[in-house]
Amino acid sequence: MYITITPQKLGNNYSQSSIDFVGYLEKENEGLEQQDMEHFFNQYGDEISAEEVVKEIDGNTAKLKKTEPKFYSITVSPSKYELRQLQNSSQDLKTYTRELMKDYVASFNREINGRPITINDIKYFAKIEHQRTFKGTDKQIRENQPFATKILQLKTEIRNIKEGRAEGNIKKMKKEIVRLESQAPHRQNGKRLVQGMAKDGNQSHIHIIVSRKDASNSVSLSPGSKHKASEVEMHGKNVKRGFDRDKFFENAEKTFDKTFGYQRNFAETYKARKDFVKNPKLYFAALMKLPANEKALAFKMMNKTGLPLPPNIPLSQAQIALRIFKRLRRGAELAIKSSSIGI
């Protein structure tokens, strides 16, 4: 389970309207029949229009400055292992979203009118998407780029030759293009991966847009706060503040597991991924204590999917941890090969 929380920013200021972001989330519905579309929903309603989402989010920004986010985007991306546990991606993820947002409000160290925040105190809208495309920042695209550059150069030369602006052996150049296409390291269905190509397999994920202000448009609720659990003095009174991201990420996994009966492997947990970067010795000590089958499965998952890193971790620490991981993984090859678990 990979979750990101992002304040929507435009240049030096935060977006003053949600219309562009909501329009972006509507892209998958283009060209589809009404019955095949995925609509926005919230805790209590389905088939909410994009226009209503924009109206509700944009109308809930009282006293917020241009330098403050008006809304946050939460993206929830279940792994392929988690998606396999679902019976119906759309309906199951909708059910999960409504439980997840209860975890969201429970992660605020904040009270409203002397009581804890509840799900009724926030204003959010969510949408399920089923497609993903390769981006220019993806590792596969970056590693394919030298081949893509050479292929583009050759195609440009061929066009120049055909239009009389240059001379050369077109047949030889076409053979070179075929060779480069075949040697590109990353392919899908026999074709070289390029930016914009749709990813294979189940790519279902959740986009959530949540207002910075509470449902009454009077209290500011920021999941971007760095204060996990603190009190500040305001108007002579001690006021609780802050959002505990670790608590939210950990509870998000527990909620998924409870809702769908999912048996989460050690390597999939948020705590393990965090320990991998911040305390590799602790991480590998825990890993090597796992039962043989679970340990083998953990290594297979890590080998197959890589180890996603939590946000705001210095790259230097991640690189050190990765080097340690690669050395230790060599010593675990035998355990992996001897396991009967199929991934």
Secondary structure, DSSP 8 states (H G I E B T S, - for coil): -EEEEEE-EETTEE-S-SHHHHHHHTGGGTT--GGG---BB-SS--SB-HHHHHHHHHT--TT--TTS-SEEEEEEE--HHHHTT-SSHHHHHHHHHHHHHHHHHHTB--EETTEE--GGG--EEEEEE---B--TTSHHHHHHHHHHHHHHHHHHHHHHHHTTS----HHHHHHHHHHHHHH-S-EETTEE--TT-B--S---EEEEEEESB-TTSSSB--TT-S-SSEEEEETTEEEEE-B-HHHHHHHHHHHHHHHHT----GGGSHHHHHHHHH-HHHHHHHHHTS-HHHHHHHHHHHHHH-----TT--HHHHHHHHHHHHHHHHTTHHHHHH-----
